Amino acid sequence: MDRRAFLKATGMALGAAALSGLPVRAQGLEGEDLANLEKALQEALGKGFKDLTPSDLVKLTMPAIAESGANVPAEVEVNLPSAQVKAIHLFADKNPTPRLVSFMPMKALPYYATRVRLAETSAIRAVVETADGKLLLASASTRVTVGGCG
């Protein structure tokens, strides 16, 4: 299976979870550590997990399984006009430093693709700050077989 097909299949699985009718935060993602995430959210955004709104406007694509946590692909797509997106943030609940990256797209497309390090199996969160102050959330979980934060 090539990378695109794998990412598409992973996205379809996440879509099925979203269609289950449960809010993302109520699904109990594998590798979830809300206490560690809460601390990172407060430091980065001055807001907590309760202030995040799960949204279909944000699509987070992560592999379901990563052989090595040292180099895991992550992709965030935001279905909003670029003028409405202030910043895109990625967090990994169980990383020693949960905040992975913050990106301000300015006038560019509200899209970000990168590779991240994951210490262990973790819930990953994409948080999109909008121009009107909302915090939109998309979540995924990646099972790591060998940690990447050594």
N, C-alpha and C positions, 0 to 999 in steps of 0.2 A: 504494500500500500504506500503510495507516494505521500509526501508531506501535506499537500493540499487536501487529498482525500481524507487523511487522518484528522486534519484540523476541522474539516467539514463534518466528519462523523462525531468528533468530540463536541462540536457546536450543536449538532442535532440532539445529542444526549443532554446537553445543558438546556436546550429548548424544551425538551420533554419534561425536565424537572420544573422549568418555569410554568409549563402548562398544567402542572399538578394542582395549581390553585393555591399552594402555600406560599407565603412570602419567602423570599430568599433567606432571610434571617431565621426562619422557623424550621428550615429543613435539616439542621444539624449536620453541616458539612464535615467530611472527614478532615481531621487535622485542625479543627477549629479551636482557637484559644482567644476568646473574647476579652479576657483581662489584659493580655499582652497587646491586642489590637487597640483596645480602648485607650491605653496609655499612649500609644503611637499616634492615634487620631487626635488626642488632646494636644500633644506636642506639635503636630503638623498643622492642624486645622482649627484648634481651639474648640472643637465640637466632639461629641461622643457618638457611639454606635447608634444610639436611639435617634440621633439627628439625621441619619442617612435614610434615604428613600429608595427602596428597590425599584428599578426602572427598566423597562424594555427598550428605552432609548440608548442604553449602554450595553454593548456586547463585549464580553471578555472571553477570549479564546485561549485556553491552556490545554496542554495534553493531559489526559487522564492519568497516565503513568509516565514517569521520567526515569530512565536508567541511572542517570547521574543528576544530582541537584546542582551541579556546577554550571550548567548551561541549558536552561529551560526556556523555550520560546514562549513569549506572551504577546498578545495582540489585543488592543482596545480600539473599538470603533464606536463613535458617538453619532447618533442620528439626530443631530441638531445643527443649525447653521453655525459656522465658525465664530461669528460675533457673539453667540450666546454661551460659548465655552471659555471659561476663564482659565481652568487648569484641569489636568488629568493626573491622578495619583494612583500608584500601585502599592499595595501592602500585602505582606505574607504573615499571617497570624503567628506562626511558630518560629519565625526567624529571630535570631538574637537582636537584630535591628529590623523591626517589621516594615518600616517605610523603605520601599525599594527604589522608587523614582517619583519625581514630580516633573510634569511637562506642561509648559504654557504654549499652546498652539498659536497664539496671537491671531494672525489672519490666515494661517495655514489650515488645512483640513483637520478636523478634530479626530485624528487617528494617530495611534502610536504603536509601534512594534519594536520589540527588543528581546533580549535574552536576559534572564535573571538567575540569581543563585538562590537555592532553597536549602535550608539546613536539614529539613526532614519533610515528611508528608505534611502538607499544610493547606489551609483554606487561603485562597488568594482573593483580594478585593480590589476592584477598580472603582475609584471614587472620582466623580466628575463634579467640579465646582462650576456652577453656572453664573452668568453675569448678574442674575437677580438673587444670588446668595443661596440657592438650593444645592444640596449635596446628593447626587444620584449615585446609586450603588449597583454593581454587578458582582457576583461572586462565583467562584469555581473552586475545585479542589484538585490538587495534583499529588499523586502518590509517588514518593521518591524512594528508589531502592538503595541508592548510595548518596548520602548527604554531600552538599557542595560547599558548606561553609567551614569545613575542616577544623 
